[in-house]
Amino acid sequence: MRDNQTPSGETPSESAPPLLPGATASSTALPPSLLDSAEPAEAAAHPTHGAKVRGWWTLLLVLAQIGGSIALITPLAISMAVRLQQLAPQHSEYLGYITSAGALGALVVAPLAGILSDRTRTRMGRRTPFIAGGAILGLVALAIMAAAPNVFLLGVGWVLAQLTWATANGALVFVIADRVPERQRASVSGLNGFASLVAPVLGSIIGAMLVSDIYLLFLVPGVIGLMLMLLFAFVGAREDVRALPPTEGKLGLGGVLRNYLFSPRKHPDFAWNWLGRFLFMAGLTIATTFGTFFAAERLTGGDVAAVAGIAAILGLGGVVAAAFGALGGGFVADKLRRRKLLVFISGILFAAGAVTTALAYDMPTFLAGGVVMQLGIGIFSAVDTAVILDIIPDPKASGRFLGIAQLAISLAQSTAPLIASLLLLLVSPGGQQNYTPLFYVAGVITVVGGGIILTRVKGSR
């Protein structure tokens, strides 16, 4: 396997943002109004290390991330479960099959979208067509889901929604690689990550307000996402790149696939961290896939629609805990210069929250379990990223390796719902759904994932 080349034979950019594949540095010409002054020679030699981006540009980026996340998360958290109960009330396991199919679709399209946008040359920029096009088609996909007369079309709509909104959201991070200088990249990426934490809460609130109308439940989040995406696409991401030289080399499937392979033998730290991250995210996904149905069973007598209001309350507590975990965990890790122990602690916290949730039969206990799980998630998301940056095999190919790290999350999100559905069938004799074991399994998996990173990764403290 070749560890240092893209399909075109170029070395991947070391400035690609954390956790998303496909971004490479390229020459960009930004309107002066978007930038503070910078050294011209530095900006010319290192386009992504040049002029400082202004605060309002970052605000538009964060709003676009919030909008795109709301459009994608609200159906996953609430809308699909409500629609599925209308179409197949006795088959909640279908939710796992549908979400797995969508995640697999996003897994396939993410690397390709990055490579294609790198090769795009338009008056509006390389990323703008993918941001705007993804959001427009994403709204169409949500409309298909709202109007779906059967489970099959609901699943088709969700796969399309994943493909389109994932493309738009991914292109936002590619813009960070293109535009944000190195001295700002951590803060901008951190704010972008915080936007992803805020979005589920806002989505839950929107869902609670619109749960009585299935069309509005799907379409309003999509319209919000579309408007905020277009605002950033045509104001913040716009740039004329037609003068850029075309990308060399032919784009082939073999080259794309080779770009997402690496040698575990040559890079054992990276490989162990990849496995630990995969297990942690698999546990998280197993615990959350059937969360709406579990909450309905324990708190509302099986009424899924009534969970929307509860989800908003749980979501608010969860985002505060996750934000505290992410910001506090990152600060403590840097202050103590200890990262791996905090990763392991995050797994223990998540497991404790999962067990608490499994034993919950009232709202306060449910809230306590959710808050503890989200605290663990926040710490893990911040500190494990720092571990990856410590052990990245080739800084010159950081974009490629960070893309591979993202595959651990994508694969976990695509396979864990299917595992959860199969496990649910095994532990639910007689058709009576038994969600409780899923939370125990999820807790064990996250602790194992954190333990692998703590004990096997040697290149980070």
VENRA-V761352 format. One record per backbone hydrogen bond with DSSP energy under -1.0 kcal/mol. NH is the residue of the N-H (numbers start at 0). CO is the residue of the C=O. Records with the same first field share a line. If there is no record, write none. Layout:
# VENRA-V761352
NH = CO / CO
This chain:
# VENRA-V761352
5 = 9
8 = 5
33 = 30
34 = 31
35 = 51
42 = 38
43 = 39
44 = 40
45 = 41
48 = 45
53 = 33
57 = 53
58 = 54
59 = 55
60 = 56
61 = 57
62 = 58
63 = 59
64 = 60
65 = 61
66 = 62
67 = 63
68 = 64
69 = 65
70 = 66
71 = 67
72 = 68
73 = 69
76 = 72
77 = 73
78 = 73
79 = 74
81 = 77
82 = 78
83 = 79
84 = 80
85 = 81
86 = 82
87 = 83
90 = 87
93 = 90
94 = 91
96 = 92
97 = 93
98 = 94
99 = 95
100 = 96
101 = 97
102 = 98
103 = 99
104 = 100
105 = 101
106 = 102
107 = 103
108 = 104
109 = 105
112 = 108
113 = 109
114 = 110
115 = 111
116 = 112
117 = 113
118 = 114
130 = 126
131 = 127
132 = 128
133 = 129
134 = 130
135 = 131
136 = 132
137 = 133
138 = 134
139 = 135
140 = 136
141 = 137
142 = 138
143 = 139
144 = 140
145 = 141
146 = 142
153 = 149
154 = 150
155 = 151
156 = 152
157 = 153
158 = 154
159 = 155
160 = 156
161 = 157
162 = 158
163 = 159
164 = 160
165 = 161
166 = 162
167 = 163
168 = 164
169 = 165
170 = 166
171 = 167
172 = 168
173 = 169
174 = 170
175 = 171
176 = 172
177 = 173
178 = 174
179 = 175
183 = 180
184 = 180
187 = 183
188 = 184
189 = 185
190 = 186
191 = 187
192 = 188
193 = 189
194 = 190
195 = 191
197 = 193
198 = 194
201 = 197
202 = 198
203 = 199
204 = 200
205 = 201
206 = 202
207 = 203
208 = 204
209 = 205
212 = 209
216 = 212
217 = 213
218 = 214
219 = 215
222 = 218
223 = 219
224 = 220
225 = 221
226 = 222
227 = 223
228 = 224
229 = 225
230 = 226
231 = 227
232 = 228
233 = 229
234 = 230
235 = 231
236 = 231
240 = 121
243 = 240
255 = 251
256 = 252
257 = 253
258 = 254
259 = 256
260 = 257
266 = 262
270 = 266
271 = 267
272 = 268
273 = 269
274 = 270
275 = 271
276 = 272
277 = 273
278 = 274
279 = 275
280 = 276
281 = 277
282 = 278
283 = 279
284 = 280
285 = 281
286 = 282
287 = 283
288 = 284
290 = 287
293 = 289
294 = 290
295 = 291
296 = 292
297 = 293
298 = 294
299 = 295
301 = 295
303 = 301
306 = 303
307 = 304
310 = 306
311 = 307
312 = 308
313 = 309
314 = 310
315 = 311
316 = 312
317 = 313
318 = 314
319 = 315
320 = 316
321 = 317
322 = 318
323 = 319
324 = 320
325 = 321
326 = 322
327 = 323
328 = 324
329 = 325
330 = 326
331 = 327
332 = 328
333 = 329
334 = 330
335 = 331
336 = 332
342 = 338
343 = 339
344 = 340
345 = 341
346 = 342
347 = 343
348 = 344
349 = 345
350 = 346
351 = 347
352 = 348
353 = 349
354 = 350
355 = 351
356 = 352
357 = 353
358 = 354
359 = 356
365 = 361
366 = 362
367 = 363
368 = 364
369 = 365
370 = 366
371 = 367
372 = 368
373 = 369
374 = 370
375 = 371
376 = 372
377 = 373
378 = 374
379 = 375
380 = 376
381 = 377
382 = 378
383 = 379
385 = 381
386 = 382
387 = 383
388 = 384
389 = 385
390 = 386
396 = 393
397 = 394
398 = 12
400 = 396
401 = 397
402 = 398
403 = 399
404 = 400
405 = 401
406 = 402
409 = 405
410 = 406
411 = 407
412 = 408
413 = 409
414 = 410
415 = 411
418 = 414
419 = 415
420 = 416
421 = 417
422 = 418
423 = 419
424 = 420
425 = 421
426 = 422
430 = 427
431 = 428
437 = 434
438 = 435
439 = 435
440 = 436
441 = 437
442 = 438
443 = 439
444 = 440
445 = 441
446 = 442
447 = 443
448 = 444
449 = 445
450 = 446
451 = 447
452 = 448
453 = 449
454 = 450
455 = 451
